[in-house]
């Protein structure tokens, strides 16, 4: 077999090759994976744009491509998020955007190049796959391969886990996805806890004020940064980055399904589900224009599954039944609007409060993604 060559991405053409490589892997002549959902090419270009992406105001990143006989066979990016390093007080670098044919030699060469980049810049450990920050898309899928991913969740072939482990990586933590279907009636416990939260603890769940969008976004960011402060891998959202995230979600969100909880008038929690537009995007092949935008907007009303990705309660308001009130309102309002289920993802395996709650209320753990680590 010919030798693998790994080169750092340099220039617009190579970056374009990097961005488009997944189409060769998942929809090419040598392989076809019908569960893969092509990302929007326009979004990918923004993610890697040093001028557009706010990530690069506090991070360094280098992309690499692996070649065999002049053909691209894999890609990876090495990242140092200085905001993460400062907040977590750990010299951890990330690898992400990893895609590769089932070629252990090529994968190992990619990891070696990325690790050398991180080590030269003072990192002591590497974790991944993390696509830039721990608030974005992350994790290597290790179960549930027969089901397409929901919006903003990754999908990869089952051999990716072996490629990481072959290169010396071991488990850091698993991320769980839970599914809840409206075919299963709400338990009496959810109803009871939800009612007690409102009556005894002063909890009020209101639809988010979409007319005052900027203020609503800032309320959600403040809650998120408090709710997730002690969780694995967390880095506080900056105003600039969260504004971009919220703007992206606004395009696809269902305004009737976005809720903020208040306790005695103080913002205490939020539930920010979005319709699973991957049901539409899987047919768009990554292109928003000329007709993709219409498929997306017109098809949104036909989507039957919600992804509850943004969900948090300020720490001082834990154990007041706010989680139950959110699940109750999401279930009741979602059923009225024709949704048949919701995925709660991703949930840290160590978040026993939330995993126990979801399992007690009938949700099923049906997919797992893994973050790997390696000492440098």
C-alpha positions as CSV (number, residue, x, y, z in Angstrom):
1,X,0.0,0.0,0.0
2,X,1.3,3.4,-0.9
3,X,2.5,5.9,1.8
4,X,0.1,8.4,3.5
5,X,1.1,12.0,3.5
6,X,-0.5,14.5,5.9
7,X,-0.3,18.2,5.0
8,X,-1.6,21.3,6.9
9,X,-4.3,23.1,5.0
10,X,-2.9,26.3,3.4
11,X,-5.0,28.5,1.2
12,X,-8.6,28.7,-0.1
13,X,-8.5,25.7,-2.4
14,X,-7.2,23.3,0.3
15,X,-9.7,24.7,2.8
16,X,-12.5,24.1,0.2
17,X,-11.2,20.5,-0.3
18,X,-11.3,20.1,3.5
19,X,-14.9,21.3,3.8
20,X,-16.1,19.1,0.9
21,X,-14.3,15.9,1.8
22,X,-17.2,14.4,3.8
23,X,-19.2,14.2,0.5
24,X,-16.5,11.9,-0.9
25,X,-16.6,9.8,2.3
26,X,-20.4,9.5,2.8
27,X,-21.8,10.0,-0.7
28,X,-18.9,9.0,-3.0
29,X,-18.2,6.1,-5.3
30,X,-16.4,4.0,-2.7
31,X,-19.0,4.3,0.0
32,X,-22.5,5.4,0.6
33,X,-24.1,6.2,4.0
34,X,-27.7,7.1,3.7
35,X,-28.0,8.1,7.4
36,X,-25.5,10.9,7.1
37,X,-27.1,14.4,6.9
38,X,-25.0,16.8,4.8
39,X,-24.3,20.1,6.6
40,X,-25.0,23.4,4.8
41,X,-21.9,24.2,2.8
42,X,-22.5,27.9,3.4
43,X,-22.5,27.3,7.2
44,X,-19.3,25.3,7.0
45,X,-17.5,28.1,5.1
46,X,-18.6,30.5,7.9
47,X,-17.4,28.1,10.6
48,X,-13.9,28.0,9.1
49,X,-13.8,31.7,8.2
50,X,-11.3,33.6,10.3
51,X,-13.1,36.8,9.5
52,X,-16.7,35.5,10.1
53,X,-16.4,33.1,13.1
54,X,-16.3,34.6,16.6
55,X,-14.5,31.4,17.7
56,X,-11.2,32.7,16.3
57,X,-11.3,35.8,18.6
58,X,-10.1,33.4,21.4
59,X,-8.9,30.3,19.7
60,X,-6.3,28.9,17.3
61,X,-7.0,26.2,14.7
62,X,-5.1,24.3,12.1
63,X,-6.7,22.0,9.6
64,X,-4.9,18.9,8.1
65,X,-5.6,16.7,5.1
66,X,-4.3,13.1,4.6
67,X,-3.4,12.0,1.0
68,X,-2.8,8.6,-0.4
69,X,-1.7,8.4,-4.1
70,X,-2.7,12.1,-4.4
71,X,-6.3,11.4,-3.2
72,X,-7.7,12.8,0.0
73,X,-8.5,10.0,2.4
74,X,-9.1,11.9,5.6
75,X,-9.1,15.2,7.5
76,X,-8.8,16.6,11.0
77,X,-8.5,20.0,12.8
78,X,-6.4,20.8,15.9
79,X,-7.8,23.5,18.1
80,X,-6.7,25.5,21.2
81,X,-9.6,27.3,22.8
82,X,-7.9,29.8,25.1
83,X,-11.2,30.6,26.7
84,X,-11.5,26.9,27.7
85,X,-7.9,26.8,28.9
86,X,-8.4,29.9,31.1
87,X,-11.8,28.8,32.5
88,X,-11.0,25.1,33.1
89,X,-7.4,25.8,34.2
90,X,-6.3,22.8,32.0
91,X,-3.9,22.7,29.1
92,X,-6.3,20.7,26.9
93,X,-6.3,21.0,23.2
94,X,-9.0,19.6,20.9
95,X,-9.2,17.6,17.7
96,X,-12.3,17.8,15.7
97,X,-13.9,17.8,12.2
98,X,-12.4,14.3,11.9
99,X,-13.5,12.3,8.9
100,X,-11.6,9.4,7.4
101,X,-12.0,6.3,5.4
102,X,-11.5,3.0,7.3
103,X,-7.8,3.4,7.0
104,X,-6.0,3.1,10.4
105,X,-2.7,4.3,9.0
106,X,-4.2,7.5,7.5
107,X,-6.2,8.1,10.7
108,X,-3.1,7.7,12.9
109,X,-1.1,10.0,10.7
110,X,-3.8,12.7,11.0
111,X,-3.9,12.3,14.8
112,X,-0.1,12.5,15.0
113,X,0.0,15.8,13.0
114,X,-2.8,17.4,15.1
115,X,-1.2,16.2,18.3
116,X,2.2,17.7,17.3
117,X,0.6,21.0,16.6
118,X,-1.0,21.1,20.0
119,X,2.1,19.9,21.9
120,X,4.3,22.5,20.2
121,X,1.9,25.1,21.7
122,X,2.0,23.9,25.2
123,X,-1.0,21.6,25.4
124,X,-0.6,18.6,27.7
125,X,-3.6,16.6,26.7
126,X,-5.9,16.3,23.7
127,X,-9.6,15.5,23.7
128,X,-12.0,14.9,20.8
129,X,-13.9,14.9,18.6
130,X,-14.8,18.5,19.5
131,X,-15.8,20.7,16.6
132,X,-14.2,23.9,17.9
133,X,-15.8,24.3,21.4
134,X,-17.7,22.1,23.8
135,X,-20.8,24.2,23.2
136,X,-20.9,23.0,19.5
137,X,-21.1,19.7,17.8
138,X,-19.0,17.0,19.5
139,X,-18.6,13.3,20.2
140,X,-17.9,10.1,18.2
141,X,-21.1,8.1,17.7
142,X,-20.7,4.7,19.4
143,X,-24.3,3.4,19.2
144,X,-27.5,4.1,17.2
145,X,-26.0,3.9,13.8
146,X,-29.2,2.9,12.1
147,X,-31.0,6.1,12.9
148,X,-30.2,9.5,11.2
149,X,-29.0,12.2,13.6
150,X,-31.2,15.0,14.8
151,X,-30.3,18.6,14.0
152,X,-26.8,19.7,15.3
153,X,-25.8,16.1,16.3
154,X,-23.0,14.2,14.6
155,X,-23.2,10.9,12.7
156,X,-20.3,8.7,11.8
157,X,-19.6,5.1,10.7
158,X,-19.1,2.5,13.4
159,X,-15.4,2.1,12.6
160,X,-14.5,5.6,13.9
161,X,-14.3,4.4,17.5
162,X,-11.7,1.8,16.4
163,X,-9.7,4.5,14.6
164,X,-9.5,6.6,17.8
165,X,-8.5,3.6,19.9
166,X,-6.0,2.4,17.4
167,X,-4.3,5.8,17.7
168,X,-4.0,5.5,21.5
169,X,-7.1,7.3,22.6
170,X,-9.3,6.2,25.6
171,X,-12.6,7.2,26.9
172,X,-13.0,10.6,28.6
173,X,-16.8,10.7,28.9
174,X,-20.0,9.5,27.1
175,X,-22.9,11.8,26.0
176,X,-26.4,10.3,26.0
177,X,-29.4,11.0,23.8
178,X,-32.9,10.3,25.1
179,X,-36.1,10.0,23.1
180,X,-39.6,10.6,24.5
181,X,-42.7,9.8,22.4
182,X,-46.2,11.2,22.7
183,X,-47.4,7.6,22.2
184,X,-46.5,7.2,25.9
185,X,-48.9,9.3,28.1
186,X,-47.5,11.7,30.6
187,X,-46.9,10.0,34.0
188,X,-48.9,11.1,37.0
189,X,-45.6,12.0,38.6
190,X,-44.7,14.6,36.0
191,X,-48.1,16.2,36.3
192,X,-48.0,16.2,40.1
193,X,-44.4,17.6,40.3
194,X,-45.3,20.2,37.7
195,X,-48.3,21.3,39.6
196,X,-46.5,21.5,42.9
197,X,-43.7,23.6,41.3
198,X,-46.2,26.2,40.2
199,X,-48.3,26.2,43.3
200,X,-45.7,25.9,46.1
201,X,-42.5,27.2,44.6
202,X,-43.7,30.2,42.6
203,X,-42.7,28.7,39.2
204,X,-44.2,30.3,36.2
205,X,-43.4,29.0,32.7
206,X,-44.0,31.5,29.9
207,X,-43.4,31.5,26.1
208,X,-40.2,33.4,25.3
209,X,-40.7,37.0,24.2
210,X,-39.7,36.9,20.6
211,X,-40.5,40.5,20.0
212,X,-37.7,41.5,22.3
213,X,-35.2,39.1,20.8
214,X,-31.9,40.6,22.0
215,X,-33.2,40.7,25.6
216,X,-34.5,37.2,25.4
217,X,-31.1,35.9,24.0
218,X,-29.3,37.6,26.9
219,X,-31.6,36.1,29.5
220,X,-31.0,32.6,28.0
221,X,-27.2,33.1,27.9
222,X,-27.1,34.2,31.5
223,X,-29.1,31.2,32.6
224,X,-27.0,28.8,30.5
225,X,-23.7,30.1,31.8
226,X,-24.9,29.6,35.4
227,X,-26.7,26.3,34.8
228,X,-23.7,24.6,33.1
229,X,-20.9,26.3,35.1
230,X,-19.8,23.1,36.9
231,X,-20.4,20.7,34.1
232,X,-17.7,18.7,32.2
233,X,-15.8,20.8,29.6
234,X,-17.9,23.9,30.0
235,X,-16.7,27.3,28.7
236,X,-18.9,30.4,29.2
237,X,-20.6,31.7,26.1
238,X,-19.5,35.2,25.1
239,X,-22.2,37.6,24.0
240,X,-20.9,37.6,20.4
241,X,-20.8,33.8,20.0
242,X,-24.1,33.3,21.7
243,X,-25.7,35.9,19.5
244,X,-24.5,34.0,16.4
245,X,-25.8,30.7,17.8
246,X,-29.2,32.2,18.6
247,X,-29.5,33.8,15.1
248,X,-28.8,30.4,13.5
249,X,-31.4,28.7,15.6
250,X,-33.9,31.4,15.0
251,X,-34.1,30.4,11.3
252,X,-35.6,27.0,12.2
253,X,-37.1,27.3,15.7
254,X,-40.8,27.0,16.5
255,X,-41.6,30.2,18.5
256,X,-44.5,28.5,20.2
257,X,-42.2,25.9,21.8
258,X,-39.6,28.2,23.4
259,X,-40.1,28.7,27.1
260,X,-38.5,30.6,30.0
261,X,-39.3,29.7,33.6
262,X,-39.5,32.4,36.3
263,X,-39.5,32.0,40.1
264,X,-41.1,35.0,41.8
265,X,-40.5,37.0,38.6
266,X,-36.8,36.1,38.3
267,X,-35.6,34.2,35.2
268,X,-34.7,30.7,36.4
269,X,-34.5,28.4,33.5
270,X,-35.1,27.9,29.8
271,X,-36.2,25.2,27.3
272,X,-35.1,26.0,23.8
273,X,-36.2,23.1,21.5
274,X,-35.9,23.2,17.7
275,X,-37.7,21.1,15.1
276,X,-35.5,18.4,13.8
277,X,-35.0,20.0,10.4
278,X,-32.5,17.2,9.6
279,X,-35.6,15.4,8.2
280,X,-35.5,18.0,5.4
281,X,-31.7,18.7,5.2
282,X,-30.9,15.0,4.5
283,X,-32.4,15.7,1.1
284,X,-30.8,19.1,0.4
285,X,-27.2,17.8,-0.1
286,X,-25.8,20.8,1.8
287,X,-27.1,23.5,-0.5
288,X,-29.4,26.3,0.7
289,X,-29.8,27.9,-2.8
290,X,-31.5,28.1,-5.2
291,X,-34.3,25.9,-3.8
292,X,-33.0,24.6,-0.5
293,X,-34.2,27.5,1.6
294,X,-37.8,26.9,0.4
295,X,-37.5,23.2,1.2
296,X,-36.3,24.1,4.7
297,X,-38.9,26.8,5.4
298,X,-41.9,25.0,3.8
299,X,-41.0,21.7,5.3
300,X,-40.5,22.9,8.8
301,X,-44.2,22.7,9.6
302,X,-44.2,19.0,8.7
303,X,-41.4,18.0,11.1
304,X,-42.7,15.7,13.8
305,X,-39.7,15.5,16.1
306,X,-38.2,18.2,18.4
307,X,-34.6,18.3,19.6
308,X,-34.4,19.7,23.2
309,X,-30.7,20.8,23.1
310,X,-30.8,24.0,25.0
311,X,-32.2,23.3,28.4
312,X,-31.0,24.6,31.7
313,X,-32.0,25.8,35.2
314,X,-29.9,28.1,37.3
315,X,-28.3,26.2,40.1
316,X,-30.0,28.1,43.0
317,X,-33.4,27.0,41.5
318,X,-32.6,23.3,41.4
319,X,-35.1,20.9,43.1
320,X,-38.0,23.3,42.6
321,X,-39.7,21.2,39.9
322,X,-38.8,23.4,37.0
323,X,-37.6,20.5,34.9
324,X,-40.9,18.8,35.4
325,X,-42.8,22.0,34.5
326,X,-40.8,22.3,31.2
327,X,-41.3,18.6,30.3
328,X,-45.0,18.9,31.0
329,X,-45.5,22.1,28.9
330,X,-43.3,20.8,26.1
331,X,-45.4,17.6,26.0
332,X,-48.8,19.3,26.1
333,X,-47.9,22.1,23.7
334,X,-46.0,19.9,21.3
335,X,-48.8,17.4,21.1
336,X,-51.3,20.1,20.2
337,X,-48.9,21.2,17.4
338,X,-48.6,17.8,16.0
339,X,-45.1,16.8,17.3
340,X,-44.9,13.1,18.0
341,X,-41.7,13.0,20.0
342,X,-38.6,14.8,21.4
343,X,-34.9,14.0,21.7
344,X,-33.1,15.3,24.7
345,X,-29.4,15.6,23.8
346,X,-26.7,15.6,24.6
347,X,-26.8,14.6,28.3
348,X,-23.6,13.9,30.2
349,X,-23.4,10.4,31.6
350,X,-22.4,11.9,34.9
351,X,-25.5,14.1,35.0
352,X,-27.5,11.7,37.2
353,X,-30.1,14.2,38.2
354,X,-31.2,14.6,34.6
355,X,-30.7,11.1,33.4
356,X,-32.6,9.7,36.3
357,X,-35.4,12.2,35.8
358,X,-35.7,11.4,32.1
359,X,-35.7,7.6,32.7
360,X,-38.2,7.9,35.5
361,X,-40.5,9.8,33.1
362,X,-40.4,7.3,30.4
363,X,-37.6,8.6,28.1
364,X,-35.4,6.0,26.5
365,X,-31.6,6.2,26.2
366,X,-31.2,5.3,22.5
367,X,-27.9,6.8,21.3
368,X,-24.4,7.4,22.7
369,X,-21.5,9.6,21.7
370,X,-18.0,9.4,23.2
371,X,-15.3,12.0,23.9
372,X,-11.8,10.5,23.8
373,X,-8.7,11.7,25.5
374,X,-4.9,11.2,25.2
375,X,-1.9,12.5,27.0
376,X,0.6,14.4,24.9
